[in-house]
């Protein structure tokens, strides 16, 4: 595991905006930074990102997220997601139904 990241009081997207204590980004700037990195490193292409990290049609990134990244799989329909996403999925799609 890498070193713990600490907020600096300034937005990490590089805009220079001063932000509140304990935050890395000004509102919405995490997506700006993500899109900029995608453009710089991966030709703004999610398939290129996946391939560069060893994933694609023959090696599932969602399977890796379930086995290594703390994601979960819905026993009822196979949906995969982070725990909070899974709770929303169950409440929205399976609440009151039998497993």
C-alpha positions in Angstrom: 0.0 0.0 0.0 1.3 3.5 -0.8 1.7 6.3 1.6 -1.4 8.0 3.0 -2.3 11.1 0.9 -2.9 14.3 2.8 -4.8 17.3 1.6 -2.8 20.5 1.3 -5.5 23.2 1.5 -5.3 23.7 -2.3 -7.1 21.9 -5.1 -5.2 18.9 -6.4 -6.4 19.5 -10.0 -3.8 22.2 -10.3 -6.1 25.2 -10.5 -4.5 26.7 -7.4 -7.9 27.3 -5.7 -7.7 27.4 -1.9 -10.2 24.9 -0.4 -11.4 23.7 3.0 -9.4 21.6 5.4 -9.6 17.9 4.7 -10.5 18.2 1.1 -8.4 17.4 -2.0 -10.5 19.1 -4.6 -12.8 22.1 -5.1 -16.3 21.0 -6.0 -16.3 19.1 -9.3 -12.6 19.4 -9.8 -12.0 15.7 -9.1 -13.7 15.0 -12.4 -11.6 17.7 -14.1 -8.4 16.1 -12.8 -9.7 12.7 -13.9 -10.5 13.8 -17.4 -7.2 15.6 -17.7 -5.3 12.5 -16.7 -7.3 10.4 -19.1 -6.4 12.8 -21.9 -2.7 13.0 -21.0 -2.1 9.3 -20.3 -4.8 7.3 -22.0 -5.8 9.2 -25.2 -9.1 10.1 -23.3 -10.1 6.5 -23.9 -11.4 4.1 -21.2 -10.5 1.1 -23.3 -6.9 2.4 -23.5 -6.9 2.8 -19.7 -8.1 -0.7 -19.1 -5.6 -2.2 -21.5 -2.7 -0.2 -20.0 -3.6 -1.8 -16.6 -4.0 -5.3 -17.9 -7.8 -5.4 -18.2 -10.2 -5.9 -21.1 -12.5 -8.5 -22.6 -10.3 -11.4 -21.4 -9.6 -10.0 -17.9 -12.5 -8.3 -16.1 -11.8 -5.2 -14.1 -15.2 -5.7 -12.3 -14.1 -9.2 -11.2 -10.9 -7.7 -9.9 -12.8 -5.0 -8.0 -15.0 -7.7 -6.4 -12.0 -10.0 -5.5 -9.5 -7.3 -4.6 -11.2 -3.9 -4.3 -14.0 -4.3 -1.8 -16.8 -4.3 -4.3 -19.7 -6.7 -4.0 -21.9 -8.7 -6.4 -25.6 -8.9 -6.1 -26.7 -12.5 -5.6 -30.0 -11.8 -7.3 -28.9 -10.3 -10.6 -25.1 -10.2 -10.8 -24.8 -6.4 -10.5 -21.4 -5.3 -9.1 -20.5 -2.2 -7.2 -19.1 -0.5 -4.2 -20.9 -1.3 -0.9 -22.8 2.0 -0.9 -23.8 1.5 -4.6 -24.9 -2.1 -3.8 -27.2 -0.8 -1.0 -28.8 1.6 -3.4 -29.1 -1.1 -6.0 -30.8 -3.5 -3.6 -33.2 -0.8 -2.3 -34.1 0.3 -5.8 -34.3 -3.1 -7.5 -34.9 -5.8 -5.0 -36.5 -4.3 -1.9 -39.3 -6.6 -0.7 -38.4 -9.4 -3.2 -37.2 -12.7 -2.0 -33.6 -13.7 -2.6 
